[in-house]
Amino acid sequence: MNARAADGAGAGLGRRARVAWLLRVNRLLAEEKPLRSLPAFAAAFRGGSYDREVSVSTVSRWETARTPVPWQAVRRYEELLGLPRNVLTATARTVWRYWAPGPVLDVDPVAPATRDLEDLLEQAVSGDVMTGDHWDQLVDGLCARPDVVLMPSGTWSLLAERLVEEMVIADDLPWMLRFESLNRLLNHRRGGRTVVAVCGALAAGRARLTATEIVCALDNSAHPDAADRVLRELARPSGPLAHRGAVMACFRKVDYRQFDGAQLTRLVRAVRDCADDSPFSDQIEPLRVHLSTAHPEHARALLGRRPAPPLPGRRTAADPASAAVRRVTARLGALEPGRVGDSAVPTALVTEALASPLFDVRLYAAFLLAATPYRPVLADALAAELVRPLTTRQEELAVPLLDALRVVGDHRHRGLLQWLAVTPGIPRTVAYAAVRGLGHVAADRSTGDFLRSALSHHHSAWLTGRDPVTAATLESLVYALGMAARDDVLTTIRTHPDYLPATRTAAAWWLDIPAHHRTSALL
């Protein structure tokens, strides 16, 4: 059974339906009200990236998922609706890859490149700035030439190292463009094996403090080296974040049958023996259940004599997450009521974002909602849930709410995250989730010396209890300081002997990132 199908909430919502809804809701809630009319939209469609006439029925079939929409047409939606470049195309590509029934080896280019491949290559291996759009065009060009030879021989490694380093400090659309570029490079016929090796080396080495997404990206590579790297990080992890990325990668690797018999035995043993008492272990039990479902012959080894748990995502009407989903979707429905029609899709996506036990399902649902006019309304609805008196005591609900707010929130919600990060009585895991959000929600708007005082607050807590959740919170605060470009505080951390060693290492890593990489990651 597919990991996402087992999740329940969006089991009937395939990738074509998700892309279709993304286009439809952006048109129906467009700022230019004449374009909300299907005939007017179809009449205006030709131009820009799409040089053919389209009929009303063609647009209708795209938006109802009866026929797949060409990538050039997705780009034209952006142009016609006046949306930021790549906001729909990058989101659609992400959805298309993640919800695919098998590994996506390549995605057709969205549009012809505006720059020569050779120029983009030279830019990427130099000290010049690279935008997310540059990476997108460069990787499209490389994938269009699967047998391309890059000289000198280390060019593939240089490309992959820079792309990964920018990716792990990027956010929002710049992150998505780089993450999708990495996914395509991982499957390049000539360069893929080198890219897998670079990911493994970075996750185990200088980028180990941001290793989760690097190792997790290996889930879309069918190369045997990728499976071997994931298994190594499961059995002998180079760090807790790399281990978490390996756990998350296994869901799709199991779905895609990328482990042979011997590897499957190693996988079962490693998952069975995983400790699940750290702040990074939330995906271990869902993986045990998923692996038991996919390979029932190993269920006893994985689950012991426990009865099989209910399918993830099945919740009762009285469940706190179900109540939160109802309240949040009701607020979304108040946006242009009746105009966007059936509420089944946003309800399914909100349910995934708040109730799925699988982190990736929650993340990709939030990405899809973030690329629509629902984004600010959704962010406000999530914030309203987080100020309810009982919510922060229910960690299983508060953490998904904060994870979703980390994707869709803006400067208006930073104060709430700061309050949750340091207020006495807030559960440690909830404070940790709030701190993770500080590196993403208006990270460039660091309010005075809040991050410095938050660091002092959690450092004192760590000296008292030395628990792993507080240690992880301190490392996340260093990430937030890096995203806020607070090099002054990072320098203090790096040189102060009283700070947690992992925190000092994280600060040193940030300070060692080349300036042109840090500048590029913002674009």
Buried (B, 14 or more C-beta within 10 A) or exposed (E): EBBBBBBBBBBEBBBBBBBBBBBBBBBBBBEEEEBBBBEBBBBBBEEEBBEEEBEBEBBBBBBEBEEBBBBBBBBBBBBBBEBEBBBBBBBBBBBBBBBBEEBBBBBEBBBEBEEEBEEBBEBBBEEEBBBBBBBBBBBBBBBEEBEBEBEEEEBBBBBBBBBBBBBBBBBBBBBBBBBBBBBBBBBBEBBBBBBBBBBBBBBBEBBBBBBBBBBBBBBBBBBBBBBBBBBBBBBEBBBBBBBBBBBBBBBBBBBBEBBEEEBBEBBBBBBBEBEEEBBBBBBBBBBBBBBBBBBEEBBEBBBEEEEEBEBBBEBEEEBBBBBBBEBBBEBBBEBEEEEBEEBEBBBBBBBBBBBBBBBBBBBBBBBBBBBBBBBBBBBBBBBBBBEBEEBBEBBEBBBBBBBBBBBBBBEEBBEBBBEBBBEEEBBBBBBBBBBBBBBBBBBEEBEEEBBBEBBEBBBEBBEEEEEBBBBBBBBBBBBBBBBBBBBEBBBBBBEEEEBBEBBBBBBBBBEEBEEBBBEBBBB
